[in-house]
Amino acid sequence: MSLAILTERLPRRAPSVMPGFGLTLGFSMAYLGLIVLIPLAGVFIRSAGLGWSGFWELASDERTVAALKLSFGAALAGAAVNAIAGLLVAWVLVRYSFPGRRLVDAAIDLPFALPTAVSGLALAALYAPNGWIGSLLADVGIRVAFTPLGVVVACVFIGLPFVVRTLQPVLNDLEPELEEAAATLGATRFQTVLRVIFPALLPPLLTGFALAFARAVGEYGSIIFIAGNLPYKSEIAPLLIIIRLEEFNYGGATAVATVMLLLSFIVLLIVNLLQAWSRRRTGFAS
């Protein structure tokens, strides 16, 4: 049997959908390593030089724990508020036509465009006890600026666009026929939203929640002006890292940074697992 016949009988590998997969994958991994993995590895290596006892002493310091609690608690609270408010805003922008809709849609991206210091100054001026909104809240005994509540407000401000922009494409692609079919089968409006619309929106909603949390937990400029920066009360972890660096306490700074990295990774991993579970559940249901 000739070599040509053997060659013809050998199964041919289907051409790749993405040409140059090996080259592009190698470039992607190299770029990810240089930009993300190597700098993060440097933080872990520096903190490892402290030893376990030294690292734990710095990481469990009362001031460090208070700053971490505020940063992660405010970021989670802000992301949760944005998950609800962002869903409503995206729903209104997609499902309804009203005068000024394009202007409102463009205003959603303002936290992206504004410098963080400008955002922080604006929030501090609005929610200060003598500000436009702060003075009204002060009359009912609510103080926002220079308190942990102000940190939550700043986290809500910077995280809203992530939720809205994640949900809008999904809402645009949602077929109205599904809602009409549910109504034909006797489903109420609430049942249609709960069993038809919400399962499709849950994965992108979790994605928006994760993005809003990730942005808020490491935010600095938008928060320091409205937080008050009081140790043990309204001091965020990124500010504590900068304080430790100004004190030339590099071990303390890397310890706080390492704890932030680990906690952020755990929270984002949980959110990604929930997102994958909701996608599988939605796929099985359909």
N, C-alpha and C positions, 0 to 999 in steps of 0.2 A: 504494500500500500504506500503510495507516494506521500511525501510531506505535505503537498498542497491539499490532498484529501483529508489528512489528519487535522490540518489547520481549520478546514471548513467545518469539521465535525465538533471541534472544541466550542463550548458555550462562550458566547461573547458577553462581556460585562456591559451592562447598559450605561450609556454616557451619563455623566453627572449633570444634574440640573444646574448646578453652580460650577462653571468652568474654573479650573485653578483652585479647587477646594483645598488641596494640601498647602499651597502657598499662602492663601488667604487665612487659613486656620493658623499656620505658623506665625504669620504677622500679627494676628489677633492675640494669640497667647503671649507673644513677645511684648506687644504694646501694653497688654493688661499687666504683665509682670513688671515692666518698667514704671508704669504710671501708678499702679495700685498696690500690687503685692509686695514689691521690694520696699517701698516706704513704710507700709504697715509692718512688714517683717522687722524693719529697723526699730520700730517702737517696741515690739515684743522682745527683741534681742537686748535692747537697752534696759528694759524692765527686768529681764532675766538676770542681768548682772547684779541686781540688788539682792538676790537670794530670796527664798520663799518667806523667811521671817521678816526681812526688811521690806519686801513688797507688801506683805499683809499688814505690817505696821502702818505704812503710808496709805494703803488703800482703805483701811478700816478706821482711819482718823475721823473723828466726829465731824469736823468741818467738811471733809471730803464726802462722807456719807450724806450729809445734809444737802450738799450741792448736787450730788448725783440723784438723790430723791426728787429734788425740785426739777432738774432738767428732764428726767425721764417721765416723771409724773405729769408735768406740764405738757410735754410733747405728746404723751398718750391722750391726755384730756383734750388738747387742741385737735389732734387727729380724729378723735371720736366726734367732736362737735362738727368738724369739717365733713365727716362722712355723712352726717344727717343734713347739714345745711347745703353741702355741695351737691347732694343728690337732688334736693329741692330746686336749687338754682339751675342745675343742668336740665332738669325736667321742664322748668318754665322756659328756658332759652330754646329748647328743642321743640316742645309741643305747642307753644303758644306764639302768636304774632301780636306785637303791641308796639306803639310808637316808642322809639328809642331803644329797640332791642339790640341793634348793632352796637350802639354806644355802651350799653350794659355789658355786652359780650366782650367788647374791647377792654372795658374797665377791669374785667376779671384778671387780665394779665399784668396789671399795674404792679403787684408785688414782685413779679419777675423783673420788671424794667427799673424800678426804683432802687437806688443804692440802699443798702441795709441801714446805714446811719440816718438817711433821710426818713426811712420808715419808722425807725425808733424815735426820732425827734418828733415826728408828726403824731405818733401814738401817745408819747409822753405829754405833748401839748394838749391833746384832746381829752385825755383821761386824768390829767392832774386835777387836784382839788379845785383849782380855779379855771379849769378848762371848760370847753363847751359841754362835753358829755360828763366829765368828772364832777362838775358843780351840780348837775342834776342828780347824779347818783349819790353825791355827798349829802344831799338833802334827805335821802332815805336811809342814810347810814352805811352806804356801800362805798368802799375806797378801792380803787383799781390801781392807780399808778403807785409805784414804789412798794408793791406788795406781790406775793406769789400770784395773785389773780391777774396782775398786769403781765406776768410772764405767759400765762395761758392765753390772754388776749393777743399778745404778739405772736404766739405760735399759731393761733387761729388765722391771723392776718396773712402770714407768710405761707400757710399750707393750703388755703382754699383753692387756688388755681390748679393744684395737682389733682384734686378730686374731681373738679368740674371738667377739666380737659381729658381726664381718663374716661369719664362716663359719657361725654357728649357723642363720640363716634359710635358707641354701642347703642345709645338711644336712637341715633339717626338710622342705624341699620335694623332696628327692631321692626318687624313687619306688622303693620296694622291688622292684617288678616288674622293673626293669632288672637288678638283681642276680640275681633269680631266673631271668630269661631267660638271663643269661650263664652261670649255673650249669647250666642245662638244656642249653646248647650245649657244655658240657664244659670251661668255663673254671675254673681253680683260683681259690682265694680271692685269691691275690696278683695274678693276671691281672685279676680283677674290680676290685680296688682300683686297679690301675695303669691299666687301659684304659677303665673305665666311671666310676668314682667320681672319681678324681683329675683327669681333664680338666674335669669340671664344677666342681671346687673350685679350679682354678688361678686363674681371674680374681679371685674374691673373696679368695683367699690373697694375690695380688699387691696387691690393694687394702689389705688389712690390713697387709701389709709396708710399703707406702708411708705409711699413717697412723701406724704405730708409729715409722717412721724420722723422719717430719716432727715428731712430738711430741718424740722424744728429742734431735734435733739442736739444738733451741733450748731445751731444759730447763735450768733454773737451780737452783730451790729444792731439788729432790730430789737434786741431784748435789754441790753445793758442800760439804755436810757430810761426805760419804763420800769425796770426791775427794782431799782434802789440799791442793789448790790450790797445788802447787809449780810455779813457772815452768819451762817446758821439759819437765816431766814429767807432772804431773797437773792442769794448768790448762786449763779448757775455754774455748772462744771467747766465749760469753756473759759469763763472768766477766771476761775480758780487755776486752770492750767497756765494762763498768761501770768497770773500773780506769782505762781511758783517759778516760772521762768525768769521773771524780773528779780526774784530773790536768789537766782542762780541755783535753785533747788531742782536740778534736772531730774533727779530720781523721783521726787514727788510729782513732777509734771508728767513723766512717763507712766507712773503708776496710775494716775487719774485717767490718762489717755487710754491705757490698756484696759482698765475696767469699763470705760465707755465703749471701746471697740467690742469687747466680749458681750456686754449687755445688748448693744445694738444688733450684733449678729444673732443673738438668741431671739430677740423680738422679731427681727425680719425673717428668720427661719420659721418661726411659728406662723407668721402671717402667710408666708409662701406655702407652707404645708396646708393651711386652711384654704388657701386659694386653689391649690391642686385638688384638694378633696371636694371643694364646691364645684369645680369643673367636671370632675368624674361623676359626681352626683347629678349634675345637670345633664351630662351626656347619657347617663343611664335612664334618667327620667324621660328624656326625649326619645 
